[in-house]
Amino acid sequence: MTIPQALLLFTVAAGLLTITPGLDTLLVLRTAIADGARRALLAGLGICVGCLVWGLVVALGLGALFAVSTLAYDVLRCAGAAYLLWLGVQLLRKPRMRIDAAPPAAPPASQVAGFARGLLTNLLNPKVGVFYVSFLPQFVPAGVGVVAFSTLLAAIHAVLGLLWFLLLVCATQPLKRWLMRPGAVRTLDRLTGGAFVLFGLRLAAASRPA
C-alpha cells in the first residue's frame, strides 16, 4: 500500500467513524443547544485534542499498554466511567429551565471549562486508546516512520472530527427558538444526563478487549 492509498483509505474510514453517532456527537450537540456555539466548538476542539493525544501515545508505543494490561485499562476505564456518571447525575439533578435568547458572553473560565469537558471526555475513555492501537497500524505503509505517520493519521482524524462538530453546531442554530422553551430544555438535559449515565455504566461494565 502506497502512502497516498493509505491516506485516502484512512480518511474514508475515519470519516465514516466520525459521523457515527456516539458520546462525542452527543456532547457537542447538547453543548451547542444549551450553552451556545462557541462553547460547543471549544468542547469539540477539546475532543479533537484528545484524539491527538491518544494518537501520539499510540504512536510512541505507550498505547499498547492499555491493550495488554488489565490493570492499566481498568484504572483509566473506572476514571472515565466515574467522570461520565458525574456529568450525567448533575444534568439529571439540576436540568436547565430555559436558555436565554441572547446569553451574555461566557467568562474565560467557562470557556476553558467547555474545552476541558471535551478533552476529559475523550482522554478518560480507554476504548479510544485501544481503538487506535488496533486501527492506526492498518494504515501505516511499509518503510515509513511509524511515529510520524501514525501521528499524521491521528491529526487527520482530529481535523475530520472538528469539521463534523462545526457542521453539527451550524445545524443546531435553526432549532434554537424551539429549544428555548423551558420544557424542551429541561427534557434535553434529562435525556442527555440519562445517556451519559448509560455511557458511564457501559464503560464501567466493559471488559478489556481481547
N, C-alpha and C positions, 0 to 999 in steps of 0.2 A: 504494500500500500504506500503510495507516494504521499508527500506532505500535503499537497492540495486536496487529494482524495480524502485524507484523514480529516482535514479541517472542514471540508464540505459535509462529510458523513457525521462528524461530531456536531456541527451546527444544526443539522436537521434533527438529529436525535435529541440534543439538548433543547432545541426549540419545542419539540413535542412534549418533553418532560416539563418544560417551563409553563406551558399553558394548561397542563393537567391540574385541575383544582386541588388544592391542599391547604395546609396550615398557613403558608406564606401568603397565598392569594387571599385567604380569609382575613388575615391580619391587616393587609393593605386596604382591602375593601372597607372593612369596619372603621379603620382609622380615617379614611377619606371621607366617609359619611359623617362620622361623629366628631372628628377633630379638624377636618379641613384637608385640602390638597397638599399643602406644604408639609404638614407633619406626616401625611401618608407617604409622600415621596421620600422623606427622611427615613421612615420606617423601612421602605423598600430599599433605600440605599444601605441601611444597616444590614438587611438580609443579604444583599449582594456582597458587601464587605465580608460578611460571614462566610459566604461561598468562597471568596478569595482566600480567606484564612485557612479554611478546610482544604482547599486545593493546594496551597503552599505546604501545609502539614503533610498531606499525602505525597506531594512531590518530593519532599525531603525524606520520605520513608517512615515518618512517625505515625502516619495514619494506619499503617499495617498493625500497629499495636492494638488498636481497637477491634481489629478483625480477628486477632488470635488470643487476646487476653480477656477473660471473663471479668476479672476484677476491674480493669480499666474501663471496659464497656459499661459495666453495671454502675460504677461511680458516676460517670457522665450521664448515663440514662436516668438515674434517680434524680440528679440535679435538674435535668431538663424537665422531667415529669413534675417535680415539685414547683418549678417556675410556671409551667403551664397551668397547673392546678391553682396556684395563687392568682394568676391573671383571671382565670375562669370564675373563681369564687368571688373575687372583687366585683366583676361585672354582674354576677347573679345577686349579690347582696346590695349593691348600690348602682342600679341601672340609671342612666341619664333620663331625665324627664322630658327634655327638649333640646334642640340645637338652635342656638341663636342665628337669625338670618344673616347678621353681619358680626361675627365674633371678633373681639379685639385680637390684635396680633399677639401670638403666644410669646411669653418671655423666653430668653435664651435657654434657661434651664429646662423648660418644657420642650423646646426643640431638640435639645440634647437627649431628653428622655425618649422622644419618639424614635430617634436613631438607635439609642441603646436598646429599646424594646425589640426592634427588628434584629439587631445584632445578636442579642442574647437568645432570642427565639431560635435563631439558626445555629449558633455556636453550641448551645446546650442540647442539641439533638444529635446523638452519636450516629444515627442512621445516615446523616449526611456524610460523615466521615467514612463509614463503612461502604456507602454507595459509591463514593469517589474512589475508594480503594479498588472496587471491582469494576468500575465503569471507565475511568480515565485510561488505564493501561491498554484497553482495547483499541484506542485511537492513537497510540504512540508508534509511529513507524520505526522500523529498524534503522539504527545508525544515527539517530538524532539524540540530542541531550535530553534525558528523561525529565530532569528537574525543570529545565526551561520550557520544554514543550508541554508538560503537564500543567505548569503554571499558566501558560498561554491558553490552554483549553479551559481551565477554571475561569480565566478572565473573560473568555467568550461566553461562558455560561452566565457569568455575572452581568455582562452587558445585555444579553438576551432577557435576563430577569428584570433589569432596570427598564428596558423598553416595554416589557409586558406590564409592569407596575404603572408606568406612565399612561399606557392605554387604559388600564383599569380605572385610574384616578380620573381621567378625562371622561370616561363613560359614566361615572357616578354623578357628575355635576348636574345633568338634566333631571336627576331624581331628587335633588336636594329639597325642593319645595314640598314634595310629598313626605319626605323623610324628616322634615322639620316638625311634623305633627307629634305631640307628646306620645301617643300610643305607639306610633311606628318606631320612634327612637328607643322607647323602653323595651319593646319587643325585640328589636335588633340587638340591643345589649344583652338581653337574657338569652337569646338564641346563640349569640357569639360566645357568651360565657359558658353555656352548656356545651358548645362544640369544643371550647378549649379544655373543659374538664374531661370530655371524652377523649380528646387527643392525649391529654396528660395521663389518664388511666390506661390508655392503649400503650403508650410509651413505657409506663411503669410495669405493665404486664408482659412486655415484649422480651423474648429471649434473644441471646446473641446469635446472629445468623451463622449458619454452619459454614 
